């Protein structure tokens, strides 16, 4: 049974124009990740299965967090591929950090194919309690309120 794909020719033309190659030397497309906030820090979890932990690099430069990792392709000498769907090559993901984080205290760990990066909030960005003063009959100040 033949399937009609109206975009196949367009995809092929685009790949040829951009110099994309086919086969097992394909570059990884993306690094799936989650980003969430817990208390006074953010947590980034990125899926990097099959990546050698020594090839992972987490860099912070001028407000940009860059994660780079490399997965090596298995040797293809004497191998007859029946299917090749797993990407090999270099993964890279960049995130812009806001001014409210403390780049000097960023930490990372790698466990079971998942990279976890902890991004703490800067002290100046944390919510704090602000005293609101009012003069009572003795001239002292006594009212407090919470800022957000």
TORBAVEX-690288 format. One record per residue: x, y, z of N, C-alpha, C, CB in turn; residue in three letters. Coordinates in steps of 0.05 Angstrom, whole numbers, plus 5000, padded with zeros to 4 digits. Glycine has a CB too. Layout:
XYZXYZXYZXYZALA/...
END
This chain:
501749765000500050005000501850255000498150005025UNK/501250434982502750684981501250904995503250754951UNK/502751065010501551295024502351545010502351305054UNK/500551725007501151984994501952185017498652094978UNK/504252305014505252495033505852755017507752395049UNK/504152955018504653195002507053355011502153365004UNK/508053305035510353455046513053315042509953515074UNK/513053065033515552915030517553055012514952635019UNK/516553144989518353284970519353554982516953334943UNK/517653694996518453945008520453895030515954095019UNK/520053695046521953615067524653545056520953385084UNK/524653395034527153305021528553555010526553104999UNK/527153734997528353974985529554145007526254134969UNK/528154185029529054345052531554215064526954375073UNK/531553955067533853815079536353855061533253525083UNK/535953835035538153865016539254155016537353784988UNK/537454345018538354625018539854695043535954805015UNK/539054585066540354645091542654465097538354615114UNK/543254285079545554105082545153895103547954275090UNK/542653825109542153615128542753345116539153625138UNK/543853175132544552905122542552705134547452825130UNK/542452475122540652275132542252035142538652185109UNK/540851855155542251615165542851645195544751565150UNK/544851475204545451455232547051695243546951205237UNK/547951875225549452105235547652355239551752175216UNK/545152305243543252525247543852665273540352415247UNK/543352925274543853075298541353055316544453375292UNK/541653065342539353065360537553305355540253045389UNK/535053265357533153485352532753665376530553375342UNK/532453545399531853705423532553545448528953795423UNK/532553685470533053575496530553635513535653695510UNK/528753435516526253485531526953565560524453245531UNK/525553765570526053855597523553955611528254065598UNK/523653955637521554085654522954295670520053875672UNK/521454515676522554725693520354805712523554975676UNK/520954805737518954875757520255005781517354625767UNK/518555145798519555285821518655145846518555585821UNK/520555105865520054985891521255175912521154695893UNK/519555285929520455465951522255685940521955305972UNK/524755675946526555895939528555825916528155985963UNK/527755635899529455565877527855445854531655365886UNK/529055455830527955325807529355055803528155505781UNK/527954865791529154605784528654555754527954375802UNK/530854495740530654415712531354125711532554595694UNK/529653965699530153675695530153625665527953495709UNK/532453525655532753465626533253175622535053635614UNK/531853055603532252775596534652745577529652655582UNK/536652585587539052535571539752245573541352715580UNK/537952065565538551775567540851695549536151605560UNK/542551515559544751415544547151605541543851335517UNK/547051825555549252025553551251965574548152315555UNK/553851975566556051935586556052185604558751895571UNK/555952155630555952385648558352565645555852285677UNK/560652455636563052615631562752805608565352435627UNK/560752755590560452925567558453155572559452765543UNK/557353165596555353375602556753615613553253265623UNK/556053855602557154105611554854295617559054215589UNK/554954415640552954625648554554875652551354545674UNK/553955085637555355335637553455575642556855375610UNK/554455775656552956015660554756245651551956055690UNK/553856405631555456625621553556855614557156535597UNK/553957085627552457325621549457275621553357445595UNK/548457145641545557105644544356885626544257355637UNK/546056715614545056495598546056235609545956535568UNK/544256045614544955775623545055605598542855665644UNK/547355465594547655295571548255015580549955395552UNK/546654825570547054535576547954405550544454405588UNK/550154265551551254125528551853835536553754265516UNK/551053645519551553365525552053225498549153225540UNK/553452995499554152855475553552555479557052885467UNK/552052445460551452155460552952035436548452085458UNK/554651835441556251705421554551495406558751585433UNK/554851495380553451285364554951025367553251375334UNK/553450805367554750545368556350495342552750315373UNK/558450345343560050285320558350155298562350095327UNK/558850235274557150125252558749935233556050355235UNK/561249875241562849695224561749415226565749705233UNK/561049295204559949025203557149005212561748845220UNK/555749225215552949225225551049275202552549435248UNK/548949125201546849175181544449295196546048915165UNK/544049555193541949695208539249615197542349995207UNK/537449545214534649495207532949735213533549245221UNK/533749875234532350115242534350285258529750055259UNK/534350545253536050725268534450975275538650805251UNK/533350975299531651195308532851355331528951095316UNK/534851255344536051395367538151595356537351195387UNK/537951835365539752045357542452015371538652325362UNK/544552075356547252085368548352355360549051855358UNK/550052465376551252725371551052905395549952855347UNK/551253165390551253355411548553485415553353575406UNK/547653495440545253625448546053895460543553455468UNK/544454105455545054365467542354505473546854535449UNK/542154615497539854765504540755015519537854595522UNK/539555245513540255495526537755625537541755685507UNK/538055735562535955875575536956145584534755715598UNK/535256345582535956605593535156615622534556835577UNK/537056695639536456715668535657005674538956625685UNK/533757035691532957305699534857415719530057305710UNK/534457655727536157785747535657685775535858085746UNK/533457535779532757445805533957185814529857425806UNK/535857075799537156825807540056875816537056625784UNK/541156685831543956705840545656515824544156645871UNK/546956615803548456435785550856295798549456585761UNK/551856405820554156285833553456045849555456495852UNK/550856005855550055775871548555565855548355865894UNK/548655575829547255375812548855115815547255465782UNK/547254895818548554625821547154425802548454525850UNK/548454205796547254005778548053725787548254055749UNK/546253535780546753255785545553095762545653155813UNK/546652855758545752675736545152405748547852665713UNK/542752305745542052045756539951905738540852075785UNK/540551665730538651505714537851645688536251425730UNK/539751775675539151905649537752175651537451725633UNK/537452285676536152535679538152735692533552515697UNK/538552965679540153175690538353365706541653325667UNK/539053415731537553605748539253835754536553465774UNK/538354075748539754325753538154485773540354485727UNK/539354565795538054725815538955005813538554615844UNK/537055195809537655475805536455635827536555575777UNK/538055715847536955855870536356145864538955845893UNK/534256245878533556535876535656695891530756585888UNK/536256935881538057115895536657215920538857355876UNK/538157285940537057385965535157625960539257455985UNK/536057805942534458045937531757985923535958245920UNK/531557745911529057675897527057525914529757515873UNK/527957435938526257275955524157465969527857125977UNK/521757355973519757515988520857566016517057375989UNK/520257806026521157866053518958036067523758026053UNK/519158036093517258176110518258466114516858036137UNK/516558656109517258936112515659056135516659096086UNK/517059186153515759326175514559586166517759376199UNK/512059636174510759886168510560036195507959846154UNK/511660266196511760406221509560606223514460546224UNK/508560646248506760866254507360956282503660766251UNK/506861196286507461306313505061266330508061616311UNK/505461146354503361126373503661356393503360846388UNK/502161336414502161566433504861606447500061536454UNK/506661416447509361446459511461506438510061186474UNK/510661526413512661586392514161346382514561796403UNK/513361106388514660866379513260756354514860646401UNK/514460586340513260466316512660176321515160496292UNK/510160086311509359816320507859646300507759846343UNK/507159736277505559576258507359436238503459756243UNK/506659186231508159026212506258946189509558786224UNK/507358916166505858816143507758646126504559046126UNK/506558476110508258296093508158396064507258006095UNK/510558406052510658476024510658226007513158656018UNK/509858245982509958015964511658075940507157935956UNK/
END
